[in-house]
Amino acid sequence: MHDDNRSHGHTSRAQIAELLDERRVEVANAIVARMRQCDEVCVSPLIVRTLVHALSQSIAESLPDVVVHWSRMVSHAHPAPIVLAMVETACEVAEELAHAEHADMATIVVFLEIVKSRAATQSLDDVVSSGADEPALQTAIQSLLAMLRARDDATCNHSRATGEWGGRIARRMGLAPGVCERIVKAGILHDIGKIRVPDAILFKPSALEADEWEIMKRHAQSGADILSEIPALAEYAPIVGTHHERFDGRGYPFGLFGEEISLESRVVSVADSFHAMVSDRPYRRALTYGEAIAALTDGRGRQWDAEITDIMIALAAEERNTSADAGLMAISTSFFGDPARISLPGSLRAI
């Protein structure tokens, strides 16, 4: 399918895709309302927005499998019939938009039918081949990480590393296994809200302006909002939503003070901050372990819980002394089942 086959004066397929993405919120709200009215099904507007983006990309690139991949990633949040209903409704809305914009309807309609057929076939294949071995919780986490990786590979890797460091801190503190696991998973999920941060801000190679910084700071609450809509992950929403609170009460979004901040969130905050420091970012080089340890020492009791910070300092010193490149390659990735290499940017900006 090529745009140059369209009749003169028709809106191109690429233009329809661009319109869909530009009107993502409006289109997503229409899909949610239509499903609620026709099928009495309540779906997450946040998830539907990601569908609209996937569909626009699919149309622009003539790749039905973009939507198929999306449907597999969100299978943790809704049953297969609901996911298919979302895809079908999104295709209907896209077709109506194309009609209103005088697009080449024959090309658009045929392509959208292919999208729906592929999604339905893949859903059936997944049901047949799936087993009960993989826990729903881990599936949900991996799906969200896949969505984050599609947006920004570095943030995804940083999230994994934050979970690993958080787990090491928690175990060194002697916390109960259940608490340790909660910290690991919350650490992995802590930056999921960055899915909603505009590219111009997320990837800006220089200091953020005041208004841009206010948008960046919303990612903590955005992450909590996203997780609260997924039953398997809702318990991590409060931790994610407060991982940028400061021990001295000068953090965000709520300005919590001291032990008003949950223990889990205080651990994630230290782990997040340390790994951010020792990672490259577009606007600065990575700090050495020695520099990061100095920064942690300076901020203990003010930005971070002093006891937790001291443990992070001890772990960092041990890592520096036993690893020539001060990397995380020796840390087990058994939780994820893959040996993904961790060499990624971090950010002091989000601390």
C-alpha positions as CSV (number, residue, x, y, z in Angstrom):
1,M,0.0,0.0,0.0
2,H,1.5,3.3,-1.1
3,D,0.1,6.9,-0.7
4,D,0.9,7.7,-4.3
5,N,-1.9,5.4,-5.4
6,R,-4.5,7.7,-3.9
7,S,-6.8,9.9,-6.0
8,H,-5.9,13.6,-6.4
9,G,-7.0,15.7,-3.5
10,H,-7.4,12.8,-1.0
11,T,-5.8,13.1,2.4
12,S,-2.9,10.7,2.4
13,R,-2.5,7.7,4.7
14,A,0.4,9.4,6.4
15,Q,-1.7,12.5,7.1
16,I,-4.4,10.4,8.6
17,A,-1.8,8.7,10.8
18,E,-0.5,12.1,11.9
19,L,-4.0,13.4,12.7
20,L,-4.7,10.3,14.8
21,D,-1.5,10.9,16.8
22,E,-2.1,14.6,17.2
23,R,-5.7,14.0,18.4
24,R,-4.7,11.0,20.6
25,V,-6.5,12.2,23.7
26,E,-9.7,13.1,21.9
27,V,-9.7,9.9,19.9
28,A,-9.0,7.8,23.0
29,N,-11.8,9.4,24.9
30,A,-14.2,8.7,22.0
31,I,-13.1,5.0,22.0
32,V,-13.6,4.8,25.8
33,A,-17.1,6.4,25.5
34,R,-18.2,4.3,22.6
35,M,-17.2,1.0,24.4
36,R,-18.9,2.1,27.6
37,Q,-22.1,2.9,25.7
38,C,-22.2,0.0,23.3
39,D,-20.6,-2.8,25.3
40,E,-20.9,-1.4,28.8
41,V,-17.1,-2.0,29.2
42,C,-14.9,0.3,31.2
43,V,-11.3,0.5,29.8
44,S,-8.3,2.6,30.8
45,P,-8.1,5.9,28.9
46,L,-4.3,5.8,29.4
47,I,-4.0,2.4,27.8
48,V,-6.4,3.4,24.9
49,R,-4.1,6.4,24.2
50,T,-1.2,4.0,23.7
51,L,-3.4,2.0,21.3
52,V,-4.2,5.2,19.2
53,H,-0.5,5.9,19.0
54,A,0.2,2.3,17.9
55,L,-2.6,2.4,15.3
56,S,-1.2,5.7,13.9
57,Q,2.2,4.2,13.6
58,S,0.8,1.1,12.1
59,I,-1.1,3.1,9.4
60,A,1.9,5.3,8.7
61,E,4.3,2.4,8.2
62,S,1.9,-0.1,6.7
63,L,2.7,-2.5,9.5
64,P,-0.4,-4.2,11.1
65,D,1.9,-6.0,13.5
66,V,2.5,-2.8,15.5
67,V,-1.1,-3.1,16.8
68,V,-0.7,-6.8,17.2
69,H,2.4,-6.1,19.4
70,W,0.4,-3.6,21.4
71,S,-2.4,-6.0,22.0
72,R,0.0,-8.6,23.4
73,M,1.6,-6.0,25.7
74,V,-1.7,-4.9,27.3
75,S,-3.1,-8.4,27.7
76,H,-2.3,-8.2,31.4
77,A,-4.7,-5.3,31.9
78,H,-7.8,-6.6,30.1
79,P,-9.1,-10.0,28.9
80,A,-8.5,-10.8,25.2
81,P,-12.1,-10.0,24.1
82,I,-11.8,-6.5,25.6
83,V,-8.5,-6.0,23.9
84,L,-10.0,-7.0,20.6
85,A,-13.0,-4.8,21.2
86,M,-10.6,-1.8,21.8
87,V,-8.8,-2.6,18.5
88,E,-12.0,-2.9,16.5
89,T,-13.4,0.3,18.0
90,A,-10.2,2.2,17.4
91,C,-10.3,1.0,13.8
92,E,-13.9,2.3,13.5
93,V,-13.0,5.7,14.8
94,A,-9.9,5.8,12.5
95,E,-12.1,5.0,9.5
96,E,-14.6,7.7,10.5
97,L,-11.7,10.2,10.7
98,A,-10.4,9.1,7.3
99,H,-13.9,9.6,5.8
100,A,-14.2,13.1,7.3
101,E,-10.8,14.0,6.0
102,H,-11.7,12.7,2.5
103,A,-9.0,10.1,2.5
104,D,-8.6,7.2,0.1
105,M,-11.2,5.1,1.8
106,A,-10.5,1.9,-0.1
107,T,-6.9,1.8,1.0
108,I,-7.7,2.7,4.6
109,V,-10.6,0.3,5.0
110,V,-8.6,-2.6,3.6
111,F,-5.7,-1.9,5.8
112,L,-7.8,-1.6,9.0
113,E,-9.5,-4.9,8.2
114,I,-6.1,-6.5,8.0
115,V,-5.2,-4.9,11.4
116,K,-8.3,-6.3,13.0
117,S,-7.8,-9.8,11.5
118,R,-4.2,-10.0,12.6
119,A,-5.1,-8.9,16.1
120,A,-7.8,-11.5,16.3
121,T,-5.6,-14.3,15.0
122,Q,-2.7,-13.4,17.4
123,S,-5.1,-13.3,20.3
124,L,-6.3,-16.8,19.5
125,D,-2.8,-18.1,19.1
126,D,-1.8,-16.6,22.5
127,V,-4.7,-18.3,24.2
128,V,-3.8,-21.6,22.8
129,S,-0.1,-21.4,23.5
130,S,-0.1,-19.7,26.9
131,G,0.4,-21.7,30.0
132,A,0.0,-20.9,33.7
133,D,3.8,-20.9,34.4
134,E,4.4,-17.1,34.2
135,P,2.7,-15.2,37.0
136,A,0.3,-12.4,36.0
137,L,2.3,-9.9,38.0
138,Q,5.6,-10.5,36.2
139,T,3.7,-10.5,32.9
140,A,2.2,-7.1,33.7
141,I,5.6,-5.7,34.7
142,Q,7.3,-7.0,31.6
143,S,4.6,-5.6,29.4
144,L,4.9,-2.1,30.9
145,L,8.7,-2.3,30.5
146,A,8.3,-3.2,26.9
147,M,6.1,-0.2,26.4
148,L,8.7,2.0,28.2
149,R,11.6,0.5,26.2
150,A,9.7,1.3,23.0
151,R,9.7,4.9,24.1
152,D,13.1,5.2,25.7
153,D,15.5,2.2,26.0
154,A,17.7,4.1,28.5
155,T,14.9,4.8,30.9
156,C,13.8,1.2,30.7
157,N,17.3,0.0,31.6
158,H,17.6,2.5,34.4
159,S,14.3,1.2,35.8
160,R,15.7,-2.3,35.9
161,A,18.9,-1.2,37.6
162,T,16.9,0.8,40.2
163,G,15.0,-2.3,41.1
164,E,18.2,-4.2,41.5
165,W,19.9,-1.6,43.7
166,G,16.7,-1.2,45.7
167,G,16.6,-4.9,46.4
168,R,20.3,-4.9,47.5
169,I,19.6,-2.1,49.9
170,A,16.5,-3.8,51.3
171,R,18.3,-7.1,51.8
172,R,21.2,-5.4,53.5
173,M,18.7,-3.7,55.8
174,G,17.4,-7.1,56.8
175,L,13.8,-6.3,55.6
176,A,11.3,-9.1,55.3
177,P,11.4,-11.0,51.9
178,G,8.0,-9.6,50.9
179,V,9.1,-6.0,51.5
180,C,12.3,-6.6,49.6
181,E,10.3,-7.9,46.6
182,R,7.9,-5.0,46.8
183,I,10.8,-2.6,46.7
184,V,12.4,-4.4,43.7
185,K,9.2,-4.3,41.7
186,A,8.4,-0.7,42.7
187,G,12.0,0.3,41.6
188,I,11.5,-1.4,38.3
189,L,8.2,0.5,37.8
190,H,9.3,3.9,39.3
191,D,9.7,5.8,36.0
192,I,6.8,4.3,34.0
193,G,5.1,7.7,34.1
194,K,7.8,9.0,31.7
195,I,5.8,7.4,29.0
196,R,3.7,10.6,29.2
197,V,6.6,13.1,29.1
198,P,7.0,14.8,25.7
199,D,10.1,13.8,23.8
200,A,11.3,17.5,23.6
201,I,11.5,17.5,27.4
202,L,12.6,13.9,28.1
203,F,15.5,14.0,25.6
204,K,16.5,17.6,26.0
205,P,20.3,17.9,26.0
206,S,20.4,21.0,28.1
207,A,18.8,22.4,31.3
208,L,15.0,22.4,31.5
209,E,13.1,25.7,31.6
210,A,10.9,26.2,34.6
211,D,7.7,25.2,32.7
212,E,9.4,22.1,31.3
213,W,10.6,21.1,34.7
214,E,7.0,21.3,36.0
215,I,5.9,18.9,33.3
216,M,8.8,16.6,34.0
217,K,7.9,16.4,37.7
218,R,4.5,15.1,36.8
219,H,5.9,11.7,35.8
220,A,5.8,10.5,39.4
221,Q,2.0,11.1,39.7
222,S,1.5,9.9,36.1
223,G,3.2,6.6,37.0
224,A,1.0,6.2,40.0
225,D,-2.1,6.9,37.9
226,I,-1.1,4.3,35.3
227,L,-0.4,1.6,37.9
228,S,-3.6,2.3,39.8
229,E,-5.6,1.3,36.7
230,I,-3.9,-2.1,36.5
231,P,-5.2,-4.4,39.4
232,A,-2.0,-6.5,39.5
233,L,0.2,-3.5,39.9
234,A,-2.0,-1.1,41.9
235,E,-0.2,-1.8,45.2
236,Y,3.0,-0.2,43.8
237,A,1.2,3.1,42.8
238,P,1.8,4.9,46.1
239,I,5.5,4.0,46.1
240,V,5.9,5.2,42.5
241,G,3.9,8.3,43.2
242,T,6.2,9.4,46.1
243,H,9.7,8.3,45.0
244,H,10.7,11.9,44.4
245,E,9.7,13.1,47.9
246,R,12.6,14.4,50.0
247,F,13.4,13.6,53.6
248,D,13.5,17.3,54.4
249,G,10.0,17.9,52.9
250,R,11.2,19.7,49.8
251,G,10.3,17.0,47.3
252,Y,7.3,16.5,45.1
253,P,4.5,16.0,44.4
254,F,3.2,16.2,48.0
255,G,6.0,17.7,50.0
256,L,6.0,14.8,52.4
257,F,8.5,14.9,55.3
258,G,10.6,12.2,56.9
259,E,8.7,9.1,57.8
260,E,5.6,10.4,56.2
261,I,7.3,8.9,53.1
262,S,6.9,5.1,53.1
263,L,10.0,3.0,53.8
264,E,9.7,1.4,50.3
265,S,9.6,4.8,48.6
266,R,12.6,6.0,50.6
267,V,14.6,3.0,49.5
268,V,13.6,3.4,45.9
269,S,14.5,7.1,46.0
270,V,18.1,6.4,47.1
271,A,18.5,3.6,44.6
272,D,17.1,5.7,41.8
273,S,19.3,8.7,42.7
274,F,22.5,6.7,42.9
275,H,22.0,4.9,39.6
276,A,21.0,8.2,38.0
277,M,24.3,9.8,39.1
278,V,26.5,7.0,37.8
279,S,24.9,7.0,34.4
280,D,25.3,9.2,31.3
281,R,22.6,11.6,30.4
282,P,22.3,13.8,27.2
283,Y,23.3,16.9,29.1
284,R,26.1,15.5,31.4
285,R,28.6,12.7,31.8
286,A,28.2,10.0,34.4
287,L,29.6,10.7,37.8
288,T,32.3,8.3,39.1
289,Y,31.4,6.1,42.1
290,G,33.5,8.4,44.3
291,E,31.6,11.5,43.1
292,A,28.3,9.8,43.6
293,I,29.3,8.6,47.1
294,A,30.3,12.2,47.9
295,A,26.9,13.5,46.7
296,L,25.0,10.9,48.7
297,T,27.1,11.8,51.8
298,D,26.2,15.5,51.3
299,G,22.5,14.8,50.9
300,R,22.0,12.2,53.7
301,G,19.4,13.3,56.2
302,R,18.3,16.1,53.8
303,Q,17.4,14.6,50.5
304,W,17.5,11.0,51.6
305,D,16.9,9.0,54.7
306,A,20.3,8.9,56.4
307,E,20.2,5.2,57.4
308,I,19.2,4.1,53.9
309,T,21.8,6.4,52.3
310,D,24.6,5.0,54.5
311,I,23.7,1.5,53.3
312,M,23.8,2.7,49.7
313,I,27.2,4.3,50.3
314,A,28.5,1.0,51.7
315,L,27.2,-1.0,48.8
316,A,28.6,1.5,46.3
317,A,32.0,1.4,47.9
318,E,32.0,-2.4,47.8
319,E,31.0,-2.3,44.2
320,R,33.7,0.2,43.3
321,N,36.3,-1.9,45.0
322,T,35.3,-5.2,43.3
323,S,34.4,-4.0,39.8
324,A,37.0,-2.4,37.6
325,D,34.4,-0.6,35.5
326,A,32.0,0.1,38.4
327,G,29.2,-1.4,36.4
328,L,26.2,-3.5,37.2
329,M,27.2,-6.5,35.1
330,A,27.7,-8.7,38.1
331,I,24.2,-8.1,39.4
332,S,21.9,-11.0,38.8
333,T,19.2,-10.5,36.2
334,S,17.5,-13.8,37.1
335,F,14.3,-11.9,38.0
336,F,13.9,-11.0,34.3
337,G,15.1,-14.2,32.8
338,D,17.5,-12.4,30.4
339,P,21.1,-11.1,30.7
340,A,20.2,-7.6,29.4
341,R,23.3,-5.4,29.4
342,I,23.0,-2.4,31.7
343,S,24.9,0.6,30.3
344,L,22.5,3.5,30.3
345,P,22.0,7.2,31.0
346,G,20.8,8.4,34.4
347,S,19.8,11.9,35.5
348,L,20.4,14.2,38.3
349,R,17.6,16.3,36.8
350,A,14.9,14.0,38.0
351,I,16.3,13.7,41.5
